Amino acid sequence: MVRQTMYRLSNTLHEYDWGSREAIFSKFGWEETGRPGAELWLGAHPLSPSSARSLELVGPAWQDFHLASETIDDSAGVSLISLIKSDPLFMLGEAVEEAFGPRLPYLLKILAANAPLSLQVHPKPHIARAGFARENASGLDIHSPERNYKDDQHKPEMILALTPFEGLAGFRRPARVLDLLDSVVGETAGSMRAVLQSAPNATGVRAALEMALALRGTNCEAELSETRDSIAKIVAEREALGERVSRGHYTALDLFARYPSDPGALVSLLLNRFSLEPGQAVYLESGQIHAYLHGLGVEVMASSDNVLRAGLTPKRVDIPELLHCTDFAPAPASRPTLRTGTGGLTEYRPGIDEFALLYGRVSGSALITHNGPRVLVALNGLVHVTSALGSLGVVNQGQSVFIPHGVGNIALHGDCEAVVAFVP
């Protein structure tokens, strides 16, 4: 007999300093906390699993989110990890369980950047497995700031813009970097220019990055100040002449203003800038250096929290491990394949096994034939969810639900903006 149920989620809101104090709260109609809401995690990652409760059992006291600093009352529901393990075949489906084991293979986030995130890289699968095992064997606590690997998974990711969204991703072509470094003053900037002139390829890019990162932990304020001032002079002269100013120069100046003693601002000259309008998305492969700069978006990734940082952060930067994880071939972030769905929804498929998204404004009805484990978020308005056997319930603005594989195909009805994560 088919069980007809979906599970209301209560999710962890992380309050990182770079987060917005308004964006997520305004989008979902929640009362502001007065603190930054940076990332709302929806999924079953061990560090912040969602709590789940059958929709018919949810009472008026059920909360849509809790802060990472709060103690969670287990009586409010069960961990989504436990729910999935209680019946993996029903929750995930045979194909997903065989491919990934009894776990949800993706993590969905609502991300609100009011300031730049750290420059970072995520590891490939074999590097994550080896690193996690190595740090576990050393006895390093899972919450230690000295850890690089919080789990044994790789972390490819996709960001879908809900507002205009800005970021950096992937290395620029060396010829373009040389254009940006032209007339930039500073010993390190000059060395970067020289190595890219002699090796305008991935080898030169790696050497240039290493030169910039070597400034970390040194008395580099004077040199970086000189470099910043020379970029400001280039910008001022071009503006005065009515000439085009590169966004790379503007980006570097903005980052220097925020992080005057961090060489990450210099590293930004090596990287592609991207801009997304609402509804556009980019896909970032494991090993691709990137940083989100500003905006509200839906982020989906393989279920991992492995981050190797390169700059724009007071946190630990492990340069040798970072270089081990990074791809240096110049390339921008890729765009996912888009497919037109029903009822106003669009499919975003990045070509990765763990995740894909459906997103759009449902107008009337939208049939979803993707089975497997699904997470639905009502971003605006409300949506009535049905299956072949009848109603599963209503999801209001700011609410989210987990829909098991065993429920089968579903349909969304109403007039609402919604996103659904699924395993392709």
DOBA-508348 format. One line per field, with one value per residue (C-alpha): x, y, z; residue number from 1; residue in one letter. Coordinates in nm, 3 decimals, decimal comma, m for minus. Layout:
BEGIN
xx = (X ...)
yy = (Y ...)
zz = (Z ...)
gudren = (NUM ...)
torvex = (A ...)
***
This chain:
BEGIN
xx = (0,000 0,134 0,189 0,067 0,267 0,518 0,723 0,741 1,098 1,250 1,591 1,906 1,981 2,353 2,449 2,783 2,912 2,880 2,507 2,221 2,009 1,705 1,714 1,602 1,360 1,201 1,178 1,001 0,799 0,979 1,046 1,405 1,636 1,863 2,151 2,277 2,092 2,355 2,261 1,946 2,039 1,770 1,882 2,046 2,407 2,529 2,646 2,301 2,029 1,674 1,407 1,112 0,756 0,464 0,250 m0,069 0,108 0,245 0,093 0,087 0,413 0,619 0,899 1,017 1,374 1,602 1,934 2,256 2,329 2,004 1,949 1,696 1,409 1,400 1,032 0,957 1,038 1,301 1,625 1,589 1,891 1,697 1,382 1,563 1,746 1,417 1,301 1,560 1,373 1,057 1,235 1,499 1,406 1,616 1,827 1,931 2,003 2,218 2,412 2,466 2,372 2,098 2,147 2,023 2,293 2,232 2,214 1,989 2,057 1,904 2,210 2,204 2,537 2,556 2,936 3,186 3,234 3,584 3,770 3,739 3,774 3,594 3,771 3,716 3,586 3,918 4,078 3,782 3,786 4,160 4,159 3,867 4,023 4,360 4,217 4,001 4,304 4,493 4,222 4,135 3,792 3,527 3,452 3,817 3,904 4,217 4,013 3,992 3,752 3,421 3,305 3,422 3,225 3,310 3,118 3,019 2,750 2,504 2,376 2,040 1,981 1,666 1,793 2,077 2,374 2,747 3,043 3,389 3,456 3,739 4,066 4,072 4,269 4,631 4,617 4,324 4,502 4,803 4,575 4,450 4,800 4,937 5,060 4,970 5,246 5,395 5,667 5,422 5,204 5,518 5,626 5,280 5,295 5,638 5,545 5,225 5,420 5,667 5,402 5,058 4,891 4,773 5,131 5,170 4,831 4,931 5,261 5,086 4,837 5,117 5,297 4,990 4,912 5,274 5,193 4,967 5,118 5,377 5,397 5,233 5,015 5,248 5,286 4,913 4,841 5,078 4,906 4,560 4,659 4,795 4,468 4,273 4,491 4,423 4,049 4,053 4,251 4,022 3,708 3,845 3,904 3,562 3,725 3,586 3,700 3,729 3,501 3,810 3,966 3,645 3,616 3,974 3,923 3,605 3,781 4,085 3,847 3,697 4,019 4,312 4,572 4,439 4,606 4,273 4,196 4,503 4,402 4,067 4,248 4,311 3,942 3,638 3,355 2,998 2,663 2,328 1,981 1,695 1,632 1,986 2,232 2,594 2,750 3,083 3,280 3,486 3,833 3,709 3,808 3,521 3,366 3,012 3,007 2,648 2,292 2,016 2,006 1,918 2,232 2,234 2,538 2,653 2,591 2,923 3,078 3,436 3,594 3,957 3,995 4,225 4,159 3,911 3,874 4,020 3,985 4,263 4,413 4,600 4,793 4,945 4,608 4,434 4,678 4,632 4,257 4,257 4,215 4,428 4,304 4,149 3,773 3,461 3,177 2,952 2,580 2,344 2,129 1,778 1,465 1,114 0,885 0,513 0,318 0,595 0,877 1,223 1,468 1,829 2,057 2,431 2,522 2,607 2,459 2,361 2,129 1,920 1,657 1,311 1,233 0,977 0,641 0,368 0,060 m0,223 m0,071 0,272 0,322 0,653 0,745 1,087 1,071 1,342 1,382 1,257 1,277 1,022 1,044 0,762 0,954 0,646 0,273 0,142 0,131 m0,107 0,074 m0,112 m0,028 m0,222 m0,414 m0,509 m0,392 m0,059 m0,106 m0,038 0,303 0,296 0,555 0,881 0,787 0,963 0,881 1,054 0,864 0,969 1,024 0,746 0,481 0,533 0,465 0,335 0,163 0,184 m0,123 m0,163 0,011 0,350 0,725 0,874 1,194 1,226 1,555 1,573 1,816 1,825)
yy = (0,000 0,343 0,573 0,922 1,160 1,438 1,581 1,941 2,056 2,280 2,396 2,550 2,915 2,990 3,342 3,400 3,757 3,798 3,723 3,965 4,080 4,116 3,910 3,564 3,704 3,938 3,666 3,427 3,679 3,587 3,820 3,946 3,837 4,143 3,915 3,809 3,523 3,379 3,020 2,821 2,451 2,212 1,852 1,573 1,678 1,556 1,902 2,063 1,813 1,934 1,815 1,642 1,575 1,423 1,709 1,591 1,592 1,946 2,173 2,554 2,559 2,403 2,637 2,673 2,744 2,750 2,926 2,729 2,854 2,719 2,386 2,185 2,006 1,657 1,628 1,874 1,608 1,359 1,423 1,387 1,155 0,920 0,945 0,839 0,554 0,426 0,321 0,403 0,225 0,429 0,757 0,744 0,478 0,182 0,368 0,647 0,407 0,188 0,487 0,679 0,455 0,530 0,905 1,217 1,290 1,665 1,963 2,257 2,606 2,950 3,178 3,553 3,729 4,090 4,085 3,867 3,510 3,368 3,262 2,885 2,550 2,222 1,887 1,611 1,273 1,091 1,390 1,427 1,059 1,057 1,385 1,292 0,956 1,119 1,382 1,125 0,901 1,196 1,242 1,594 1,694 1,726 2,085 2,192 2,505 2,317 2,064 2,084 1,791 1,770 1,466 1,231 1,384 1,608 1,932 2,043 2,310 2,524 2,870 2,991 3,365 3,496 3,855 4,001 3,793 3,858 3,625 3,515 3,172 3,006 3,148 3,405 3,350 3,454 3,717 3,882 3,869 4,039 4,318 4,370 4,359 4,609 4,918 4,759 4,839 4,606 4,343 4,051 4,194 4,235 3,878 3,751 3,947 3,806 3,442 3,472 3,629 3,338 3,069 3,184 2,858 2,661 2,632 3,008 3,055 2,822 3,003 3,342 3,219 3,080 3,414 3,602 3,350 3,365 3,712 3,561 3,586 3,842 4,216 4,281 4,582 4,835 4,636 4,569 4,936 5,030 4,780 4,906 5,269 5,186 5,015 5,314 5,539 5,324 5,343 5,720 5,789 5,577 5,727 6,078 5,990 5,827 5,491 5,154 5,035 4,662 4,510 4,320 4,646 4,759 4,419 4,433 4,783 4,676 4,374 4,580 4,817 4,527 4,325 4,570 4,323 4,010 3,906 3,759 4,099 4,059 3,700 3,831 3,973 3,613 3,521 3,555 3,775 3,654 3,830 3,653 3,791 3,624 3,281 3,240 2,988 2,878 2,544 2,518 2,197 2,052 2,206 2,536 2,841 3,080 3,338 3,471 3,848 3,964 3,849 3,607 3,265 2,898 2,687 2,311 2,086 1,738 1,691 1,816 2,094 2,058 2,398 2,487 2,864 3,087 3,432 3,707 3,544 3,549 3,170 2,921 2,894 2,570 2,666 2,323 2,145 2,422 2,387 2,009 2,054 2,331 2,304 2,570 2,541 2,881 2,844 3,032 2,880 2,672 2,720 2,428 2,281 2,428 2,235 2,369 2,193 2,223 2,498 2,758 2,546 2,519 2,233 2,318 2,021 2,073 1,721 1,590 1,272 1,408 1,698 1,910 2,180 2,276 2,645 2,897 3,054 2,791 2,927 2,679 2,331 2,178 1,802 1,672 1,328 1,311 1,059 0,991 1,215 1,570 1,887 2,156 2,518 2,770 3,092 3,308 3,241 2,895 2,568 2,275 1,943 1,638 1,285 1,034 0,933 1,281 1,577 1,573 1,917 2,287 2,454 2,824 3,094 3,018 2,657 2,350 1,981 1,651 1,433 1,066 0,862 0,623 0,892 0,880 1,162 1,485 1,796 2,154 2,375 2,745 3,072 3,063 3,080 2,743 2,542 2,163 1,978 1,625 1,354 1,342)
zz = (0,000 m0,096 0,204 0,134 0,347 0,323 0,605 0,722 0,783 1,046 0,926 1,071 0,994 1,017 1,125 0,953 0,955 0,579 0,586 0,532 0,824 0,598 0,278 0,395 0,652 0,399 0,133 0,367 0,570 0,892 1,183 1,176 1,457 1,442 1,341 1,000 0,834 0,600 0,511 0,572 0,549 0,422 0,421 0,614 0,657 1,000 1,108 1,071 0,975 0,929 1,171 1,005 1,110 0,924 0,797 0,964 1,303 1,280 1,541 1,567 1,769 1,490 1,380 1,022 1,128 1,427 1,478 1,473 1,826 1,969 2,144 1,949 2,124 1,971 2,059 1,779 1,523 1,416 1,237 0,861 0,882 1,114 0,906 0,590 0,764 0,908 0,559 0,290 0,012 0,067 0,140 m0,133 m0,385 m0,490 m0,750 m0,511 m0,224 m0,448 m0,582 m0,257 0,035 0,290 0,286 0,108 m0,153 m0,179 0,054 m0,030 0,104 0,087 0,079 0,150 0,099 0,217 0,193 0,007 0,122 0,147 m0,166 m0,154 m0,326 m0,259 m0,294 m0,547 m0,415 m0,374 m0,201 0,038 0,132 0,196 0,386 0,609 0,695 0,765 1,000 1,179 1,231 1,379 1,644 1,530 1,662 1,392 1,504 1,526 1,323 1,218 1,019 0,642 0,600 0,786 0,586 0,310 0,023 m0,270 m0,306 m0,655 m0,626 m0,819 m0,728 m0,864 m0,827 m0,658 m0,676 m0,887 m0,775 m0,809 m0,770 m0,877 m1,026 m1,211 m1,338 m1,617 m1,934 m1,865 m2,140 m1,963 m1,627 m1,785 m1,909 m1,553 m1,404 m1,653 m1,461 m1,126 m0,876 m0,614 m0,598 m0,592 m0,868 m1,080 m1,014 m1,106 m1,430 m1,516 m1,455 m1,663 m1,946 m1,946 m1,890 m2,015 m1,913 m1,609 m1,483 m1,483 m1,318 m1,035 m0,987 m0,980 m0,720 m0,505 m0,520 m0,399 m0,124 m0,001 0,133 0,400 0,747 0,636 0,692 0,357 0,444 0,284 m0,038 m0,067 0,001 m0,283 m0,512 m0,416 m0,476 m0,820 m0,916 m0,786 m1,004 m1,312 m1,245 m1,186 m1,503 m1,720 m1,569 m1,632 m1,999 m2,032 m2,102 m1,999 m1,655 m1,600 m1,340 m1,229 m1,110 m0,940 m0,770 m0,642 m0,499 m0,322 m0,171 m0,069 0,112 0,306 0,354 0,331 0,460 0,286 m0,041 m0,152 m0,303 m0,527 m0,608 m0,737 m1,042 m1,147 m1,138 m1,364 m1,241 m1,302 m1,271 m1,254 m1,297 m1,105 m1,251 m1,388 m1,242 m1,254 m1,171 m0,987 m1,013 m0,731 m0,757 m0,904 m0,699 m0,632 m0,399 m0,381 m0,346 m0,301 m0,349 m0,247 m0,407 m0,383 m0,354 m0,401 m0,363 m0,289 0,083 0,216 0,423 0,299 0,232 0,155 0,189 m0,016 0,128 0,221 0,561 0,912 0,918 0,859 0,512 0,447 0,134 0,050 0,082 m0,109 m0,398 m0,389 m0,439 m0,703 m1,079 m1,249 m1,606 m1,692 m1,723 m1,613 m1,418 m1,642 m1,691 m1,621 m1,893 m1,879 m1,969 m1,980 m1,736 m1,679 m1,507 m1,516 m1,372 m1,532 m1,479 m1,397 m1,466 m1,412 m1,523 m1,176 m1,030 m0,689 m0,764 m0,996 m0,938 m1,052 m1,009 m1,120 m1,053 m1,054 m1,224 m1,207 m1,187 m1,241 m1,267 m1,129 m1,256 m1,090 m0,809 m0,554 m0,247 m0,305 m0,097 m0,180 m0,063 m0,106 m0,168 m0,212 m0,195 m0,110 m0,296 m0,262 m0,317 m0,446 m0,556 m0,762 m0,448 m0,331 m0,128 0,058 0,211 0,171 0,194 0,279 0,208 0,389 0,461 0,329 0,305 0,233 m0,013 m0,014 m0,329 m0,229 m0,266 m0,643 m0,886 m0,739 m0,868 m0,742 m0,754 m0,687 m0,762 m0,596 m0,646 m0,560 m0,582 m0,574 m0,530 m0,667 m0,772 m1,155)
gudren = (1 2 3 4 5 6 7 8 9 10 11 12 13 14 15 16 17 18 19 20 21 22 23 24 25 26 27 28 29 30 31 32 33 34 35 36 37 38 39 40 41 42 43 44 45 46 47 48 49 50 51 52 53 54 55 56 57 58 59 60 61 62 63 64 65 66 67 68 69 70 71 72 73 74 75 76 77 78 79 80 81 82 83 84 85 86 87 88 89 90 91 92 93 94 95 96 97 98 99 100 101 102 103 104 105 106 107 108 109 110 111 112 113 114 115 116 117 118 119 120 121 122 123 124 125 126 127 128 129 130 131 132 133 134 135 136 137 138 139 140 141 142 143 144 145 146 147 148 149 150 151 152 153 154 155 156 157 158 159 160 161 162 163 164 165 166 167 168 169 170 171 172 173 174 175 176 177 178 179 180 181 182 183 184 185 186 187 188 189 190 191 192 193 194 195 196 197 198 199 200 201 202 203 204 205 206 207 208 209 210 211 212 213 214 215 216 217 218 219 220 221 222 223 224 225 226 227 228 229 230 231 232 233 234 235 236 237 238 239 240 241 242 243 244 245 246 247 248 249 250 251 252 253 254 255 256 257 258 259 260 261 262 263 264 265 266 267 268 269 270 271 272 273 274 275 276 277 278 279 280 281 282 283 284 285 286 287 288 289 290 291 292 293 294 295 296 297 298 299 300 301 302 303 304 305 306 307 308 309 310 311 312 313 314 315 316 317 318 319 320 321 322 323 324 325 326 327 328 329 330 331 332 333 334 335 336 337 338 339 340 341 342 343 344 345 346 347 348 349 350 351 352 353 354 355 356 357 358 359 360 361 362 363 364 365 366 367 368 369 370 371 372 373 374 375 376 377 378 379 380 381 382 383 384 385 386 387 388 389 390 391 392 393 394 395 396 397 398 399 400 401 402 403 404 405 406 407 408 409 410 411 412 413 414 415 416 417 418 419 420 421 422 423 424)
torvex = (M V R Q T M Y R L S N T L H E Y D W G S R E A I F S K F G W E E T G R P G A E L W L G A H P L S P S S A R S L E L V G P A W Q D F H L A S E T I D D S A G V S L I S L I K S D P L F M L G E A V E E A F G P R L P Y L L K I L A A N A P L S L Q V H P K P H I A R A G F A R E N A S G L D I H S P E R N Y K D D Q H K P E M I L A L T P F E G L A G F R R P A R V L D L L D S V V G E T A G S M R A V L Q S A P N A T G V R A A L E M A L A L R G T N C E A E L S E T R D S I A K I V A E R E A L G E R V S R G H Y T A L D L F A R Y P S D P G A L V S L L L N R F S L E P G Q A V Y L E S G Q I H A Y L H G L G V E V M A S S D N V L R A G L T P K R V D I P E L L H C T D F A P A P A S R P T L R T G T G G L T E Y R P G I D E F A L L Y G R V S G S A L I T H N G P R V L V A L N G L V H V T S A L G S L G V V N Q G Q S V F I P H G V G N I A L H G D C E A V V A F V P)
***
